[in-house]
């Protein structure tokens, strides 16, 4: 009985899958035949291989067998000619390409390996295995004989450093400056409640808050100094707003505990200078004025002014064609204030004189993911040494929204907390690629 069942299962599997296996085997056989130098032997080999399709009694299966062989053996020139019939904008062209290549969104993601990407295959097979739309479009265009555009790196897109990014965004585009996100729920185990509750008697703050940041910039003047420095210099203005909101504190009308406003002017020098091992110095920025305040009156008032010097370096194509690793070093000098006007006494001993940002931006199986790190230290090598660390991870959720996790530990998350230790973790969404 068991043998009968095993035999039935074997026959059923052969009937369902043998045809696909046979077609794949025939493709390999035909490739072997084409390597035969003797014309007579090569012809005999081809006929013998094709007889396996001809012997199929079912007309539909016989046609599928031949179609699969022809599709696999189509010359590159014929494939290019067929794809060249597609035209229109990027979306229309990609849709046409996918139809001709029988691309399946589901099959691509099902067969994709997130951690161990396989080497890309040539031709249409390589296109079908590329789940990212923009990357797949470039491969199709290459097969169709079109000149594929050079891809811009992360920092080039962020600061319009190359002609392609500038053409795409336009002269007066409003672009993201720093991260734009909304953390719907965060928990801070060391919330400093005293400053707010002292001026709002009867309010009881919660450790759970929402946190969000809006950060935009715009280029006001392009090539401001011409070629006087043998480099292109652009003038930008940026604005960043960071808020901590007692969203879940419904018993006390969900107040905003702290909001920081940060306008700044930025002279961005486009360097485009190769350093070593694929690293490139993309820009040097001089920030003559960076003002940050919380817009409050005493005793909650906090503000300071800085001048900054920033350096942006980047390396592309680490693990795949579209991976980017960037590092931003920010340094600052605080404008001196008199003791009676200083809202943040001794702030340098908590925030130091600069910070280091690092980001890894990659794509796997058609999904974006980004890792970010911020680190600063007050550079005091004694009992008053203080460090701050922020870690972030975001990945594709839906449309321009990425799922975002952020962890912050240290000082200066906001101005009201500049001298108070914060330990916060939160989840929410980040806006990407608008």
N, C-alpha and C positions, 0 to 999 in steps of 0.2 A: 504493500500500500504506500509506504513512504517513498519507495523508488518511483512508483507511478506518479506521485505528486511532484517529486523533484524533476522528473522528465517533463511533466506538463509545464512546470515553471520555466524550465530551460527553453522549451519550444516557444512559449509565450514571449519570453524576453528576446529570443532570436527573431520572431516575427515582428516585434515592435521596434527593435533597435538595429537589426542586422543591415537594413538598407542604408542607414546613415553610416554605419561602420564600413560597409562595402564601398560606398561612394568615396569616403575618406581614403580607404586603401587604394582604390583605383587612381585617385589623384596622385598618390605616392608612386604607384606603378607607372603611370604615364610620365612622371618626371624622370623615373629611371630609364624608361624607354627612350626619352629624348636624348639621353646621354650616350646611346648606342651609335657608333660611327658608321657601321655597315647599313646602307639604306634598306636592304632586304630584311635584315634582322630587325631593324627599327620598325619597319612596316608590320612585320609579323607580330612584334611585341605589342604594337598599338592595337592591332585587330584582335589579338588574344585577350587583351585587357577590356576592350569595348564589348567583346562577346558576353562578358559577365552582365552587362546592362541589357544586351539584346535578349539574353535568355530569360529575363524577367517576364513572366506571363501577364502580370497586371500592367495595363497600359499606363495608368497614372504613376505607379512606382517606377516603371521603366523611364518615363519622361522626367521624373524627379532625379533619377540617377544620372541621366545625361546632362540635365540642367546644372546639377551640382558640379559635375566635372568641368563643363564649359565655364561656369562662373569662377571656379578656382583657377582655371588655366587661361583666363582672358589676358591678353598681352597688356603690358603697362600702357602702351600708347592708346589702346582701345579704351581702357579704363579712364585715362585722362580725357579722351575725346568725349566720353559719355558724361563725365563730371563737368566738363567745360560748358555743357548746355545749361547748367544752372547759372542764374544771374540774380540781380537785385541787391538789396541791402544785406547786411550780415545775417539777420534772422531768416529772411526769405531764402538766401543761398544755403544756409545750414539745413533748413527744412528740406530743400530739394536734394542736397547731398545725402541726408539721412535716408530718404526714401530710396534713392538709387543704391545705397550700400546696405539696405535692410538693417539699419541700426536699431537696436532695441535698448531703451533706457533701462529696463528691468534686467535684461540679461547682462548688460555691462556692469551694473552694480553687483549683481549676484556673483559674477566671476571675478570681480576685482578684489585684490588683497590689499588691505590697509597698511600692513606693516612691512610686507616684503613685495614691493612692486616688481613685476617681471619685466625683462627688457622689452622695449616696444618692438612689435613686428612690423615689417614693411607693408606698403600698399594699403588696401582697404581693410585688411585684418587689423592693422595698427589703428585705423580710424575707429573701427567698431569697438576696440578695447579701450578707447579714450573717453571717459565719462564726462569730463569737463567740456562744456560747450565751446568756450573760446579756444581752448587748446585743440579740440577736434576740428574746428573750423580752419585753423592754420594748417593742419595736416591735409584736410581736403583741398584747400587752395593750392597747396604745394603739388598734390597729385594732378590737379587740374591745370597746372602750368602757370598759375598766378604767382606773383612775387609776394611771399608772405611778409607781413609787416614785422619789424623788429619789436619785440615785446619790451614794454617799459618796466623798470623795477619798481619796488614799493615806494622808495623815496623819490624817484623821478615822477611818479604819479602824484605824490603828496605835495610836491613843491613845483610842479611843472618845469622840470629841469631839462626835458628833451622835447624836440619838435612834435613828436606824436602826441604826448600828453597835453601840450599847449594847444594843438589843433583840436583835440577831442573836447577839452573843457572850455575853450574860448578865452578871450582876453579878460573878461570881467566876471569870471565864474566865482561863486562862493563855495569854498571847499572846506572839508573837515580839517581842523587844526590839531587838536589832541583827540583823545578817545571820546566818543559820544555814546553814552550808555544810560540805562535806567535799571538800578538794582532794586527790585521790588521788595526784597526782604534782606536785611542785614542784621547781624547780632554783634554787639560790642560789649564785651565782658568788663570793660573798664571805662564806661561812659562817665564823663565829668559833668554831673548834673548841677553842681553848685552855681556856676555863673548865671545860667538861665533861670533857675528856680529862685535865686536871690532877688531878681528884678521882676519876677512873675509869681508872687506869693500864691500858694494854693495849688500850683501846678506840680504834678508828679510825672517826671519824664520816664520813659520806658527804655530798656536796653535794645529793643527792636526798633529799627528805623528803615526808611527808604533812603537811597542815595542815588543822585543822578548828576550827570555832567553834560553840559552843552558847550561845544567848542568849535568856533568857525574862524575862517580867515579869508582875506581878499587881497589880491595884488593891486596896489594903487599905481605903481610906476614900474615899467619894464625897461631894462637896460638903462638905468638911471644915470650911470657915469660913462656910457658908451664903452670903449675899449681902453680907457685910461689906465686900468689896472690889468689889461690883457685878460680880464675875466668879466663875465656878465653879472651885473648886480641889480637885484629887484627890490623894491620897497613894498612890504606887506604890512597890513594891520590885522591883529588877531584879537579875539575876545573869547574868554573862557569863564563859565559860571558853574560852580559846584555847590550843590545844596544837600543838606541833611534834613529830612522831613520825618516827623513823628507820625507817619501815615497810620500806624496801627493804634495810636493813642486816642481813640474816639471819645473817651470820657473828658478829654480836655481840648476838643476841637481840632485835633491833629495839627499842631502848630509846626511851622518851619523853625527848627532849632538854630540853624546856621546856614548862611549863604555867602559865598565868596565871589567877588567880581574881579576879573583880571584882564584889563585891556593892555595891549602892548604894540609897539612899532618895531618892525624887524627889517634890517637890511640883510638880504640873503645873497651871498656870493656863490655863484654856480662854479664849482671847482672842476668836477669831472676829471679827477687826477688819480691814475692808477698807483696803488701802493705796492702790495706784494701778495702773491698767492691768491689772486682773484679779488682782493679787497680794493675798494675804491673810495676816495674821499669825495663825497658828493657835494657838500656845501660847508661853508663857514658862515655863521650868522652873528651879526652884531645887533644887540637889542639896546638902543640908547635909553629907553624907558619902559619898565614893566611895573605897573601899579597894581597892587592887590589890596583889597579892603573888604570888610563885611557890611559896610553901610549902616552900622549901628551907632548909637550915641553911647556916651559913658554910662555905666562902667563896662559895657560889652564891646565898645569900639576897638577894632583892630585894623591896622593898615601899615604898609611899608612900601618903599620904592626901591627898585634895583636897576642896575645896568648889567647886561649879560653878554657872554660870549659862548657860542655853541658850535660843536663840531659834529657833523653827521657822516658816518662811514657805513659801507654796505658791502655785502658779498652775495652774489646770486648763484643759482644752480648748485645748491649743496647736495640734496638728495634727488631732486628731480628738476626738470626744466624750469619750473615756475616757483621754486623755493627761494625765499629771500631771508637773509639774516642782516639786521641793521643795528647799529649802536649809535646812540646820541649822548654825547657828553655835554652837560650844561654847567656852566660856571657863572657866578654872579658876585657883584659888589653891591652891598647895601648902602644907600645914601644915608649919611649921618643925620641924626635928629637930636634936638635938645632933649634933656631929661623930661621936661614938662610936657613935651609933645610926643614922646615915644610911647606908642600903644603896646609895643612888643619888646619890653626890655630884655636884652641878652638873647635875642632870638637866634643869633648865630651859633650859640652854644647848643642849640637843639636841632637846627636845620643845616648847620654848617655853611659851606660856601659853594656847593654844587651838588649835582646828582647825576647818576648814570642810568640811562634807559637802554634796554636791549629787547629786540623783538624778533621772533621767528615766524614767518608767514609761509604756509604751505598749502598744498591741495592734494587730497587723496580721494580717489573714486568719485570725483566731481564735487567734493565737499571742501570748503575752505576751513582752515583752522589756524589759530594764531596763539602764540605763547608770548607773554610780555613779562618783563621784570624791571623794577625800579629800585635802585639802592642809593642811599646817601649816608654819610658819616660826618660827624662834626670835626674829625681830625684832631681830637684832643686825646692824647695818649696817657690818660690818668683816670682817676675815679669818675670823672665827668664825661667819659667817652659814651656817645649815644649814636645808635644806628637806626635806620628806618628801611623797611623792605615792603614792597608791594608786588604781588604775583597775580597774573591774570591768565585765564584760558577761555577762549571763545571758539565756537564752531557753528557751521551752518545750521540754521533752524528753519526759516521760511523767508523767501524773498530776500530783502536787504537786512533782515534781522538774524543775528547770531545769538545762540545761547551763551551766557557770560557768567563766569565765576570769578570773584575777586577776593583776595586776602590781603589785608593791610595790618602791619604791626610796626609800631614806632611812634614818632612825634611829627606834628605838623600836617596831619591829614587835612585840617582846616585851620584858619588863623585862631579861632577861639580855643583850639586844642593844641596850640603850638608847643606849650610847655607841659602837656599832660599826655601820658602814655595811652595809646589806643591799640586795641587788638580786635579787629573787625573782619568778619567773613560774610559775604553776601552773594546772592544769585539774582539774575535778571536777564536783560537782553542788551545787545550792543548793535548799533547801526553801522552797517558796512556797505561800501560800494554804491553810494548814491550818485 
